[in-house]
Amino acid sequence: MIRFVTIFLISISLISCRPETFTPKPRGYARTEFPSHQYRSFNEQTFPYSFEYPVYARVITDTLFFGQKPENPYWLNIDFPTLGGTIYLSYKPINAQQPLENLIEDAHEMSFMAHSKRADYIGDAVFQFRDRNVYGILYEVGGNAASAHQFVVTDSVKHFVRGALYFDVTPNADSLKPVNDFLKHDILHLLETLRWKN
């Protein structure tokens, strides 16, 4: 009986000490729950343009700084606090000091030169809404670039707006793809509803 118990215990210890094969799990990303696309109007009286933006975003404007007007009073940030991203809008009036050609060239350089090292590709799509004098280019940047979506929009006479979507994290095309795709819909809606006031 002692021999049987000894053999049984040795057998159990040998079986339990077998090395297991380890299979690493593939890297995954946290799932993001997206709200439904609903919009409200941004139509500040003093601004030269208006548009619609998502209800799950907030518009942050430059405020007075020690009683002084901000240097660029028509620049805006459309912040998405639950998604960790921001669309930065910069407005420039077209005039003799800032002709349209220079503004477009600057925006083109910012889209291509700044992202070409990290981007897999940079595509551009021209759009126009002639009934509202809204013309522009939407840039889509592939790969681990800092900004996947950028755009310029103008009436070609008085107004010029540049926009870019950035996130508060290190760029990773795979993990940011769902959020980039979701916010592209909101960028397109912003462009479709943008109107000049004069």
N, C-alpha and C positions, 0 to 999 in steps of 0.2 A: 504494500500500500504506500509506503514512504517512497519507494522507487517510482511508482506511478505518479504521485503528486509532484515529485522532483522533475520528472520528464515533462509533465504537463506545464509546470511553471516555466521551465526553460523554453519550451515550445512557444508559449504565449509571449515571453519576453523577446524571442527572436522574431516572431511575426509582428509584434507591435513596434519594433525598432527599424522596420524597413524604411528606407528613404522614399518619400513621396515625390512624384514629379510635380514641379511647380510651373504653372502656366500663368504668365502675367496677363492682367486684364488690359484691354486697350484703353487708351486715354479717352476720357469722356468730358463733356462740358455740361454745366448746369443748365437745366431746361428753363427757358424764359417764358413766362406767361405774358402774352401781349393783349392789351386792351383793344376794343373795337375802334375802328377809325371814325372819329367824330370830330367836328371842327367848330371853331368860333372865329370871329373876325378881329383882326388887328386893324384899327382905323383911327389912330391918334390924329387929332386935328392938325397938329403942327408938322406932321410927317408928310413928305412928298409922295408917298406910296402907301398902299394898303394891301392886305392879303388875308387868307384864312390859315390858321394853324391848329394843331391838335389840342383837344381839351385836356390831354394828359401832359401837356407841355406848359411852360411859363415863359413869357417874354420879359427879358431883362433889358432895360434901356440905360444909356449913360445918364447919370444924374448930375446935378450941379455940384461942383467941387469948390468949396469955400466961396460960394457966391459967384464963381466963374462958370461960364458956359463950357461944356465939354468940347474938346477939339473937334470931334466928329459926332455931332448931335443926332445924326440919323442912323448910327450904327446900332445893331441889335444883337442879342444872343437869344436863341430859342432853346431853352434848356429842357432836357428830358430827364428829370431826377430819378425816375424809377429804372431808366435804361442806361444811365451813365453817359449820355451823349449830349452834344450841343451843336446846333447849327449857328455858325457865326456869319452874320450879315453885315457887310460894309457897303455904305452908300457914298458915291462920289458924283457931284454935279459935272456934267460935261461943259467945258468952257475952253477959252484960249490957252489957259495954263495947263489944263488937263483934257486934251483932245481925245476923242473916242479911240483913235488908233493906239495911243499910248496906254489907255486904260485896258484895252483888250490885250495888248502885248504883255503888260504887267501880269494880268490874270492868267494868261497862257503860260508865262514863265513860272508863276507860282504853282500851277497845276502840273506842268511837265518837269521842270528842272528840279523842283523840291522833292518830287516823288519818284523820279525815274530810277534811282538807285535801288529802292525797295520794291517797286511795282513790277508785277509780271506783265502787265499791259495797261495802257491808258486809251480808253475809247471815248469818242465824243459824238454827241448827237445834237444836231441843230434843231431848234424848235421855234415856232412863231405863231403868234395870235394877232393877226393883222387888225382885227376889229378893235383891239386895245393898244395897238402899237407896242407890243411886247415881243421882243426878239432875243434869242439867247442860245447858249451852248450848255449842255449838261455833260460833265466829264464823269466817267466811271473808271475808277482806278482799281485794278486787280492786284492781289498779293497782299503782303504785309505792310502796305503803305499806311501812313498816318491818317489819311482821309480817303475813304472809298468813293465819296460823292462830293462833287463840287460843281458849281454853276456860275455863269454870268448871265445877266439879263439887262436889257437896255431898251430905250425907245429910239436910240441912235441920234437924238437931238439934244436932250437935256439931262436925262437920268441914266445912271449906271449902278447896278448892284452886283456884288460878288458874294457868293455863299459857299461855305464848306462845312461838312459834318465831321466832327472829331469826337473821340471817346476818351474817357478818363483812365484808360488802361493802355498797356503796351499793345501795339497792333498785332493781332493774330487773325488772319483772314478766315480760318476755319471756325473759330469760336465766335467771331463777330458777324459771320454771314447771316444768321437768322435776323439779327437786329438791323444790320445794314439793309437787308431786303425789306424788312418791315418799314423802316424809316424812309426808304426810297419812295414808297407810296405817298408819304407825307410831303416829301420834297416836291414830287410831281404835282400834288394838290396845291401847294404853295405857289408854284409857278403858274398853274392853270388859273388861279384866282388873283394873281398879282395885278394891281391896277395903279396907274400913275394919276396924280391928282391935278396936274396942270401941265 
